[in-house]
């Protein structure tokens, strides 16, 4: 018990990015740094009153400290070359915490899924033509046709890829990894992906990292560009793009781009990049377009928005299912949602 508490205490501390002294400060020095150190070493378990105080500091339920975690995070690839070490630890701990609860509800429901890479055996990619072909093959394997993908997060979850929403360092877009060596995970930073179209693009960019093999001679910058192009090809296939704007254009209207954005869930800027790489518009127009967006401050917030739902409700759905089948109590459901019993009843139960 002491070992389990010590591990979970340290996880809670790291999850919040706090030092031992900072924990003591937040507790207003009700106990010393040395006493907190003894908690983390498993030498002492706090009494119920202090446990409640620690739960408030770490924003977790008190049973968090005694819940075994069965998650091992593999090598993590971020959409950023370098992150502060402290930030990496926070991201990993938050990912582990959510996935431990996710995998627990699947275990309770006896759900076992084996992920198979639908692009297994696809040759290493080195240029746009390769990623475009890979996107077409993936759409074919997943029976997506040439139309818009209504909800990317839900699609990935349906294909046994866990999607995690995090709040992290502002320079961190997304990551992909494998849990316990077999479960693929894609996470995105909601602080960097505030717009729904950007969330969709980030998820598919990370999907490229997850599914594709890249030519070993490619630079990091080139790989990132190919992942961008894969995401664009998944969101707006060339056949659909040509159907929408034709095979050759000198310029595109903003409202025209906005309507395509609202239909396919892809940013106006990504549409223009897509039209350029497909040979529909030239480099001159592309530069003029991006100069216009730069001068108007539209690079982060485009003048036309995409507002469709872009989240998966699978995790919550599994909790409701387990409740309905009386496999878990309301208290356990609240634990899995990392909410107090009162919060869970107020926000999630209507009957």
C-alpha positions as a printed Julia matrix, in Angstrom:
351×3 Matrix{Float64}:
   0.0    0.0     0.0
   2.79   2.45    0.9
   4.53   1.79   -2.43
   1.32   2.34   -4.4
   0.56   5.56   -2.53
   4.12   6.83   -3.04
   3.94   6.19   -6.8
   0.53   7.84   -7.15
   1.53  10.78   -4.96
   4.54  11.45   -7.18
   2.39  11.08  -10.29
  -0.11  13.65   -8.94
   2.73  16.05   -8.12
   4.33  15.71  -11.54
   0.94  15.93  -13.24
   0.62  19.4   -11.75
   4.24  20.36  -12.39
   4.95  21.06   -8.71
   8.14  20.69   -6.69
   8.02  19.34   -3.12
   8.46  22.87   -1.79
   5.67  24.19   -4.0
   3.36  21.5    -2.61
   4.25  22.64    0.92
   3.6   26.26   -0.09
   0.17  25.4    -1.51
  -0.63  23.61    1.74
   0.27  26.89    3.46
   3.03  25.06    5.34
   0.6   22.89    7.32
   3.32  20.26    6.91
   6.99  20.57    6.01
   8.76  19.8     2.77
  10.49  16.94    4.58
   7.14  15.4     5.55
   5.98  15.61    1.93
   9.22  13.96    0.87
   8.4   11.07    3.23
   4.98  10.71    1.54
   6.66  10.43   -1.84
   9.11   7.83   -0.54
   6.28   5.74    0.9
   7.57   6.06    4.43
   4.29   7.59    5.67
   0.69   7.68    4.45
  -1.2   10.86    5.38
  -4.33  10.75    7.52
  -7.77  11.34    5.95
  -7.72  15.09    6.71
  -4.36  15.64    5.01
  -5.39  13.36    2.14
  -8.33  15.67    1.49
  -6.0   18.69    1.52
  -3.64  17.01   -0.95
  -6.56  16.11   -3.22
  -7.5   19.79   -3.41
  -3.91  20.84   -4.16
  -3.55  18.27   -6.95
  -7.18  18.59   -8.18
  -7.81  14.84   -7.98
 -10.13  12.6    -5.99
  -8.67  11.09   -2.84
  -9.0    7.58   -4.3
  -6.55   8.67   -7.03
  -3.71   7.89   -4.6
  -4.72   4.26   -4.24
  -5.73   3.41   -7.82
  -3.16   1.19   -9.59
  -2.09   2.46  -13.0
  -1.57  -0.03  -15.81
  -0.18   2.3   -18.44
   3.32   2.42  -19.85
   3.93   5.26  -22.29
   6.21   4.42  -25.2
   8.5    6.83  -27.02
   6.65  10.1   -27.53
   6.96  12.14  -30.71
   5.88  15.76  -30.38
   5.01  18.32  -33.01
   7.88  20.4   -31.69
  11.58  19.67  -31.68
  12.14  20.58  -28.03
   9.97  21.05  -24.97
  11.05  21.97  -21.44
  11.7   18.76  -19.49
   9.1   19.75  -16.87
   6.46  20.22  -19.57
   7.2   16.81  -21.1
   6.69  15.17  -17.71
   3.36  16.97  -17.19
   2.13  15.92  -20.65
   3.11  12.29  -20.1
   1.51  12.15  -16.64
  -1.74  13.68  -17.87
  -1.82  11.27  -20.8
  -1.15   8.31  -18.49
  -3.84   9.38  -16.04
  -6.56   9.68  -18.67
  -5.58   6.48  -20.44
  -5.44   4.51  -17.19
  -9.09   5.41  -16.6
  -9.99   4.74  -20.24
  -8.37   1.3   -20.25
  -9.97   0.46  -16.91
 -13.51   1.01  -18.21
 -12.69  -1.09  -21.28
 -11.42  -3.84  -18.99
 -14.6   -3.66  -16.87
 -16.68  -4.07  -20.04
 -14.38  -6.85  -21.35
 -13.62  -4.82  -24.46
 -10.45  -5.96  -26.17
  -9.41  -4.51  -29.5
  -6.28  -5.14  -31.51
  -5.1   -2.25  -33.64
  -3.81  -3.12  -37.11
  -2.06  -0.39  -39.1
  -4.17  -0.04  -42.28
  -1.06   1.19  -44.12
   1.21  -1.63  -42.92
   3.56  -2.53  -45.74
   3.16   0.82  -47.51
   6.59   1.89  -48.86
   8.58   4.59  -47.08
   7.4    7.99  -48.24
   9.67  10.73  -49.52
   7.47  13.11  -51.55
   3.95  14.48  -51.94
   2.86  11.82  -54.44
   3.57   9.15  -51.8
   1.51  10.75  -49.03
  -1.32  11.54  -51.44
  -1.42   7.88  -52.46
  -1.3    6.81  -48.81
  -4.24   9.1   -47.97
  -6.26   7.68  -50.87
  -5.49   4.13  -49.74
  -6.42   4.91  -46.14
  -9.72   6.5   -47.22
 -10.4    3.38  -49.28
  -9.51   1.01  -46.4
 -11.71   2.97  -44.02
 -14.57   3.29  -46.55
 -14.57   7.09  -46.45
 -15.12   7.75  -50.15
 -14.25  11.28  -51.33
 -16.59  13.21  -49.04
 -16.01  15.22  -45.88
 -15.08  13.47  -42.63
 -17.79  14.56  -40.17
 -15.73  14.06  -36.98
 -12.04  13.12  -37.14
 -11.69  12.41  -33.4
 -14.64  10.03  -33.5
 -13.3    8.34  -36.64
  -9.94   7.67  -34.99
 -11.62   6.28  -31.87
 -13.78   4.01  -34.05
 -10.55   2.7   -35.6
  -9.12   1.87  -32.13
  -6.85   4.92  -31.83
  -7.17   6.68  -28.48
  -7.59  10.47  -28.71
  -6.52  12.57  -25.73
  -7.23  16.28  -25.2
  -4.56  18.03  -23.12
  -3.77  21.49  -21.84
  -0.05  22.01  -22.32
   2.77  24.35  -23.2
   1.67  26.86  -25.84
   4.37  25.66  -28.28
   3.1   22.06  -28.19
   0.54  21.1   -30.88
   0.19  17.34  -30.64
   1.89  14.03  -30.03
   1.57  10.38  -30.93
   2.8    7.3   -29.12
   1.84   3.77  -28.14
   0.66   2.67  -24.72
   1.72  -0.71  -23.35
   3.46  -1.28  -26.67
   0.27  -1.89  -28.66
  -2.36   0.82  -28.16
  -1.93   3.83  -30.49
  -2.55   7.23  -28.96
  -2.85  10.69  -30.48
  -3.08  13.72  -28.21
  -3.57  17.37  -29.02
  -3.09  20.55  -27.03
  -6.39  22.41  -26.82
  -4.57  25.64  -25.93
  -2.85  25.53  -29.34
  -5.8   24.04  -31.22
  -8.66  26.33  -30.27
 -10.33  26.18  -33.69
 -12.15  22.99  -34.72
 -10.51  22.88  -38.15
  -7.07  23.06  -36.52
  -7.93  20.16  -34.19
  -8.88  18.05  -37.22
  -5.68  18.96  -39.04
  -3.49  18.26  -35.99
  -5.08  14.84  -35.41
  -4.49  13.81  -39.03
  -0.97  15.24  -39.0
  -0.2   13.01  -36.0
  -1.95  10.11  -37.74
   0.6   10.43  -40.55
   3.43  10.1   -38.0
   1.66   7.09  -36.5
   0.94   5.15  -39.7
   3.62   6.09  -42.21
   7.28   5.21  -42.58
   9.51   8.01  -43.85
  12.63   7.88  -45.98
  15.6    7.94  -43.6
  17.28  10.71  -45.63
  14.47  13.21  -44.96
  14.99  16.16  -42.62
  12.59  16.84  -39.76
  11.24  19.85  -41.65
  10.52  17.77  -44.75
   8.75  15.08  -42.7
   6.59  17.72  -41.05
   5.68  19.13  -44.46
   4.7   15.67  -45.72
   2.54  15.13  -42.64
   0.82  18.46  -43.38
   0.2   17.3   -46.92
  -1.17  13.97  -45.71
  -3.6   15.78  -43.39
  -4.71  18.01  -46.26
  -5.2   15.03  -48.56
  -7.28  13.23  -45.92
  -9.5   16.25  -45.27
  -9.93  17.27  -48.91
  -9.08  14.63  -51.53
  -7.9   15.91  -54.9
 -11.02  14.61  -56.67
 -13.27  16.53  -54.26
 -11.11  19.65  -54.53
 -11.31  19.66  -58.33
 -15.05  19.14  -58.11
 -15.33  22.18  -55.86
 -13.0   24.65  -57.64
 -12.04  23.16  -61.02
  -8.73  21.99  -62.47
  -7.12  25.41  -63.01
  -7.71  28.81  -61.38
  -6.0   32.19  -61.32
  -7.51  33.18  -57.95
 -10.08  32.09  -55.4
 -12.74  34.12  -53.58
 -12.71  34.26  -49.79
 -16.4   33.28  -49.55
 -15.71  30.37  -51.91
 -12.91  29.17  -49.65
 -15.09  29.73  -46.6
 -17.88  27.56  -47.97
 -15.43  24.74  -48.71
 -14.0   25.14  -45.2
 -17.46  24.82  -43.64
 -18.2   21.73  -45.71
 -14.9   19.82  -45.32
 -13.58  21.13  -42.0
 -10.25  22.29  -43.41
  -8.82  25.79  -42.98
  -8.88  28.3   -45.83
  -5.08  28.42  -45.71
  -4.82  24.63  -45.99
  -7.24  24.68  -48.95
  -4.99  27.11  -50.79
  -1.9   25.03  -49.98
  -3.8   21.98  -51.21
  -4.83  23.74  -54.43
  -1.21  24.77  -54.98
   0.31  21.31  -54.44
  -2.37  19.83  -56.74
  -1.38  22.31  -59.47
  -4.71  24.17  -59.5
  -3.31  27.56  -58.45
   0.21  28.86  -58.93
   2.88  30.06  -56.5
   2.15  33.72  -57.3
  -1.46  33.5   -56.13
  -0.44  31.45  -53.08
   1.96  34.2   -52.0
  -0.65  36.92  -52.57
  -3.17  34.95  -50.53
  -0.85  34.43  -47.56
   0.28  38.07  -47.7
  -3.41  39.04  -47.45
  -3.96  36.8   -44.44
  -0.78  38.09  -42.77
  -1.72  41.75  -43.25
  -5.24  41.2   -41.89
  -4.16  39.13  -38.89
  -6.09  36.08  -40.12
  -3.37  33.44  -39.75
  -4.64  32.25  -36.36
  -8.27  33.33  -36.61
  -9.62  33.09  -40.12
 -12.53  35.34  -41.19
 -14.86  32.32  -41.61
 -15.2   29.62  -38.95
 -15.86  25.86  -38.94
 -18.05  25.02  -35.96
 -18.97  21.34  -36.23
 -18.42  19.0   -33.28
 -14.87  17.64  -33.12
 -14.72  15.42  -30.07
 -15.29  11.76  -29.38
 -17.76  10.78  -26.68
 -16.68   7.13  -26.6
 -15.05   7.24  -23.15
 -18.13   8.74  -21.52
 -20.4    6.41  -23.48
 -18.56   3.39  -22.08
 -19.04   4.71  -18.54
 -22.79   5.13  -19.1
 -22.92   1.64  -20.59
 -21.2    0.14  -17.54
 -23.6    2.05  -15.28
 -26.62   0.79  -17.21
 -25.37  -2.79  -17.02
 -24.72  -2.31  -13.28
 -21.05  -3.19  -13.68
 -19.97  -0.07  -11.81
 -21.51   2.15   -9.13
 -22.18   5.87   -9.53
 -19.23   6.48   -7.23
 -16.95   4.41   -9.5
 -18.24   6.28  -12.54
 -17.3    9.56  -10.87
 -13.84   8.17  -10.11
 -13.32   7.19  -13.73
 -14.4   10.67  -14.84
 -12.05  12.18  -12.2
 -14.97  14.11  -10.69
 -16.43  14.33   -7.23
 -19.62  12.35   -6.74
 -21.56  15.6    -6.45
 -20.1   16.99   -9.69
 -20.82  13.76  -11.57
 -24.43  13.62  -10.4
 -25.0   17.29  -11.22
 -23.37  17.34  -14.67
 -23.84  13.82  -16.04
 -26.92  12.27  -14.46
 -30.34  13.58  -15.46
 -32.49  10.74  -14.15
